[in-house]
């Protein structure tokens, strides 16, 4: 059911009793339904009350511009406790008003459910694993995950590959942002970004830059760039005499490949971790989580330098009330 709203509309109906509210005149200081732009067939909430407030009724009404009349369709709350809402008897009995009441078009807390949730808190996990407990009164959570980035490959002949990034997870087999691939050394291809699953949005991390081979055919001496994470951050490739740079913590970026000498080989950059985002209405009471830890770059080979470490992952939870 769609509930419509009117600004400062309060009126006196033609009769008391249990009849529907036929408009007679506007209360001083308020608008009539016509001036408030009431729409024929629209549904509104009303509150009717006697002058001494001993009798009152809150309910749902449908407007008929012929008359005009507001039908007392559903009684939610009333002074006799016989409405249909929680805490009332459930009968939905109309109040038999002894005198003509005033009727105001209002809204209730339930009507706010169709609007943007306006209160928000945030929980951030930058490392480790454990159990996330949903705060009391929280109606929805938006969860964002970043997988750990892969380490950059080492430069030089016989260098080691960087390690694959660690996955970040939320819930049991629910949301997963996989780690990025580790960069290879000694002429290997570029590493592959981590995947993601379970979310409304699932993005694969960016690949790491490829390395270049030995044998004098290449004049490249700088290691490959690491793949950038969804929030930025990647390790630069190392020059001769310097290791590949580590990706920033919690970026999910890949580490830079280790540098090499002229005519030698350089390491490939590590790939970025995947990204996952999920908006969860009516969340469970708790969820397990694990943040993908930073991973190491590859060891250096002859004439080269070590690869940079991959960036750790991240969990961000926005809570709406």
C-alpha positions in Angstrom: 0.0 0.0 0.0 1.3 3.5 -1.0 0.6 6.2 1.6 0.3 9.8 0.4 0.8 12.9 2.6 -0.8 16.3 2.9 0.6 19.5 4.5 -1.4 21.1 7.4 -4.7 19.6 6.5 -7.2 19.5 9.4 -11.0 19.7 9.1 -14.3 19.3 10.7 -16.6 16.6 9.3 -20.4 16.9 8.9 -21.3 14.3 11.5 -20.2 12.4 14.6 -20.9 8.7 15.3 -19.2 5.9 13.2 -19.8 7.4 9.7 -17.1 8.2 7.2 -15.5 11.7 7.4 -17.5 13.9 5.0 -15.7 17.3 4.8 -17.6 20.4 6.2 -15.0 23.1 6.9 -11.3 23.5 7.6 -10.1 24.1 11.1 -8.7 27.7 11.6 -5.0 27.8 10.7 -5.2 24.6 8.6 -5.9 23.9 4.9 -8.9 22.1 3.4 -8.3 18.9 1.5 -8.8 20.8 -1.8 -6.2 23.4 -0.9 -3.8 20.7 0.4 -4.2 19.0 -3.0 -5.8 15.8 -1.9 -6.0 13.3 -4.8 -9.1 11.3 -5.6 -8.5 7.6 -4.7 -5.3 8.3 -2.8 -4.6 6.6 0.6 -3.8 8.7 3.7 -3.5 8.3 7.4 -5.9 10.2 9.7 -6.3 11.1 13.4 -9.8 12.1 14.6 -10.1 13.5 18.1 -12.8 14.9 20.3 -12.4 18.4 21.8 -11.6 17.0 25.2 -9.4 14.2 23.7 -11.3 11.4 25.5 -12.2 9.9 22.2 -9.7 9.5 19.4 -8.9 7.3 16.4 -6.0 6.8 14.1 -6.5 4.9 10.8 -6.1 4.5 7.1 -8.5 6.4 4.8 -9.2 6.5 1.0 -10.2 9.9 -0.3 -13.2 10.4 -2.6 -13.3 13.9 -4.1 -17.1 13.6 -4.5 -18.5 14.8 -1.2 -15.6 15.1 -0.4 -15.3 12.0 1.8 -12.5 10.3 3.7 -13.5 6.7 4.3 -12.6 5.1 7.6 -11.1 2.1 5.9 -8.9 0.6 8.6 -8.7 1.6 12.3 -5.1 1.2 13.5 -5.3 2.7 17.0 -8.1 4.2 19.1 -9.0 5.3 22.6 -10.9 2.1 23.3 -7.8 -0.1 22.4 -9.7 -1.9 19.6 -7.6 -1.1 16.6 -5.8 -3.6 14.4 -2.2 -2.5 15.2 0.2 -4.1 17.6 -0.9 -3.5 21.2 -4.6 -3.1 20.3 -7.3 -5.9 20.4 -7.2 -6.4 16.6 -10.9 -5.8 16.1 -10.5 -2.6 14.2 -13.7 -1.1 15.6 -14.6 2.5 14.8 -15.1 4.9 17.7 -18.6 6.1 18.1 -17.9 9.8 18.5 -20.4 11.5 20.8 -19.6 14.9 19.3 -18.3 16.0 15.9 -14.4 15.5 16.1 -11.6 17.3 14.3 -9.9 15.1 11.7 -6.2 15.7 10.7 -4.3 14.0 7.9 -1.1 12.7 9.5 1.6 10.0 9.0 2.8 7.2 11.3 6.2 5.6 12.0 5.3 2.7 9.7 4.9 5.2 6.8 8.6 6.0 7.0 9.7 2.5 5.8 9.4 3.6 2.2 11.8 6.5 2.7 15.6 6.5 2.8 16.9 5.2 6.1 18.4 8.3 7.7 20.5 7.2 10.6 23.8 5.5 9.9 26.7 4.0 11.8 29.8 2.3 10.4 32.0 -0.7 11.3 35.4 -1.2 9.7 37.6 -4.2 9.9 41.2 -3.8 8.7 42.6 -7.1 9.8 41.9 -10.4 11.4 38.8 -12.5 11.6 35.9 -13.0 14.0 32.1 -12.4 14.4 30.3 -9.2 13.4 27.2 -8.6 15.5 24.5 -6.4 13.9 23.6 -3.5 16.2 20.3 -3.4 18.0 17.6 -1.6 15.9 19.5 -1.9 12.6 17.2 -2.4 9.7 19.8 -2.9 6.9 23.5 -3.1 6.3 25.6 -2.4 3.2 28.7 -4.5 3.2 31.8 -3.8 1.1 34.7 -6.3 0.8 38.2 -5.9 -0.8 40.4 -9.0 -1.2 44.1 -8.9 -0.6 46.4 -8.0 -3.4 49.1 -10.3 -4.8 52.8 -9.8 -4.2 55.0 -8.6 -7.0 57.4 -11.0 -8.6 61.1 -10.8 -8.0 63.5 -9.4 -10.6 66.6 -11.1 -12.0 67.3 -14.5 -13.3 65.7 -17.3 -11.3 63.6 -14.9 -9.2 60.6 -16.1 -7.2 57.0 -15.3 -7.9 54.9 -13.2 -5.5 52.3 -14.9 -3.4 48.7 -14.9 -4.2 46.6 -12.5 -2.2 44.4 -13.7 0.6 40.6 -13.7 0.3 38.3 -11.5 2.4 35.0 -13.1 3.4 31.7 -12.1 5.1 29.3 -14.8 6.3 29.5 -18.5 5.8 29.8 -19.1 2.0 28.1 -15.8 1.5 30.3 -12.9 0.3 33.8 -13.5 -1.0 36.4 -11.1 -2.5 39.3 -13.3 -3.7 42.9 -12.3 -3.5 44.8 -11.1 -6.6 47.3 -13.3 -8.3 51.0 -13.0 -7.5 53.4 -11.5 -10.0 55.9 -13.8 -11.7 59.5 -13.2 -12.3 61.9 -13.7 -15.2 59.8 -12.9 -18.2 56.4 -14.1 -17.0 53.0 -12.7 -18.1 50.9 -10.3 -16.1 49.1 -11.6 -13.0 45.3 -12.0 -12.9 43.0 -9.9 -10.6 40.9 -11.6 -7.9 37.3 -12.4 -8.5 34.3 -11.7 -6.2 31.0 -13.4 -5.6 27.7 -13.1 -3.7 27.2 -9.4 -3.9 24.9 -7.0 -5.8 28.2 -5.8 -7.3 31.1 -8.2 -8.0 34.2 -6.7 -9.6 37.4 -8.5 -10.7 40.6 -6.7 -9.5 42.9 -5.2 -12.0 45.7 -7.2 -13.4 49.4 -6.6 -12.5 51.7 -5.4 -15.3 53.7 -8.1 -17.1 57.4 -8.6 -16.7 60.1 -8.6 -19.4 62.5 -11.4 -20.2 66.2 -11.7 -20.0 68.7 -12.2 -22.8 69.5 -8.6 -23.9 66.4 -8.3 -26.0 64.7 -5.9 -23.5 66.0 -2.6 -22.3 63.3 -2.5 -19.5 64.9 -2.3 -16.1 61.8 -1.3 -14.0 59.5 -4.0 -12.5 55.9 -4.2 -13.5 53.3 -2.0 -11.7 50.9 -3.7 -9.3 47.2 -3.7 -10.0 45.3 -0.8 -8.4 42.7 -1.8 -5.8 39.1 -0.4 -5.8 40.0 2.4 -3.4 43.3 3.1 -5.2 46.8 2.0 -4.2 49.3 -0.2 -6.0 53.0 -0.8 -5.7 55.4 0.8 -8.2 57.8 -1.5 -9.9 61.4 -1.4 -8.6 64.3 0.2 -10.6 67.8 -1.4 -10.6 69.0 -1.6 -7.0 65.5 -1.2 -5.5 62.8 -3.6 -4.6 59.3 -3.4 -5.9 57.1 -1.1 -3.7 54.6 -2.6 -1.4 50.9 -1.7 -2.0 49.3 0.4 0.8 47.6 -1.5 3.6 43.9 -2.2 3.2 44.0 -1.1 -0.5 43.8 -4.6 -1.9 46.4 -3.4 -4.5 49.1 -5.5 -5.9 52.8 -5.2 -5.0 55.3 -3.9 -7.6 57.6 -6.2 -9.4 61.3 -6.2 -8.5 63.7 -4.3 -10.8 66.5 -5.8 -12.8 69.7 -4.8 -14.6 69.8 -3.7 -18.3 69.3 -6.7 -20.4 68.2 -8.7 -17.4 64.7 -9.6 -16.3 62.2 -7.8 -14.1 59.4 -9.0 -12.0 55.7 -8.7 -12.9 53.4 -6.7 -10.7 50.9 -8.4 -8.4 47.2 -8.2 -9.2 44.6 -6.4 -7.1 42.0 -8.3 -5.0 38.4 -8.5 -6.0 35.6 -6.2 -4.8 32.2 -7.2 -3.5 29.3 -5.1 -2.3 25.9 -6.2 -0.9 22.9 -4.3 0.6 21.2 -6.6 3.1 17.7 -5.8 4.4 16.6 -7.5 7.6 20.1 -8.8 8.3 20.8 -11.9 10.5 21.9 -11.3 14.1 25.6 -11.9 13.3 28.0 -12.9 10.5 31.5 -14.3 10.5 34.2 -12.2 8.7 37.9 -12.6 7.7 40.1 -9.8 6.2 42.6 -10.9 3.7 46.1 -10.4 5.1 49.0 -8.8 3.3 51.1 -11.2 1.3 54.8 -11.3 0.3 56.5 -10.4 -2.9 58.8 -12.8 -4.7 62.4 -13.3 -3.8 65.1 -11.7 -6.0 67.1 -13.6 -8.6 70.6 -12.9 -10.0 70.9 -9.3 -10.9 67.5 -8.3 -9.6 65.5 -7.2 -6.6 62.6 -8.5 -4.5 59.0 -7.9 -5.4 56.8 -5.7 -3.2 54.2 -7.0 -0.8 50.5 -7.0 -1.8 48.1 -4.8 0.1 45.8 -6.3 2.7 42.0 -6.4 2.3 39.2 -4.5 4.0 35.6 -4.9 5.2 33.4 -1.8 5.5 29.8 -2.2 7.0 27.4 0.7 6.9 24.5 0.2 9.2 21.1 1.8 8.7 18.3 2.3 11.2 
